[in-house]
C-alpha cells in the first residue's frame, strides 16, 4: 500500500484587526451583504421607522396593561395596536417590500388620527384624551416618525425599482 500524499499549504496571511473589524462590523448588513449608498440609507430609514412603530406599540401596550383594557372598544383596539406594531416593525426589518413601509405609514396615520379624534369634544367611543402626559407625547412623536420614516423609505426605495 502506498501512503497518502499530503500537500501542506501555507497558512493564509493573517488579517489585521482593522480588516477583521471591517469584515465583521464594517459596511455589512445583518444579512452579511455589503451595502452602498441607497441600500444603506434604506436600511437606516427602515430601522428608524421600525423604532417609531415599536415605540408606539410599546406605549399602547403599557396603557392597555395599566387600565385601558377595561374600556369596551378602546381596550381591544390598544392591544391590536400593540400587536400590529410589533408585526409591522418586524416586517420593516425582514421584508424588503414596498408594503411594509406603507403599513408603517398607515399605522401612524390611523393611530395618530384616532388620538386626535379622541381629543375632540365628542371623544372617540366616549374616551376623551388631552395633550397632558408623557405617554401621549411619546406616542405622538413615534407615530410622526412612523409616518415620515415610511414615506422616506418609499421615496428612497421606489425610484430604485424602476
Beta strands, then each sheet from edge to edge (+ up, - down):
end
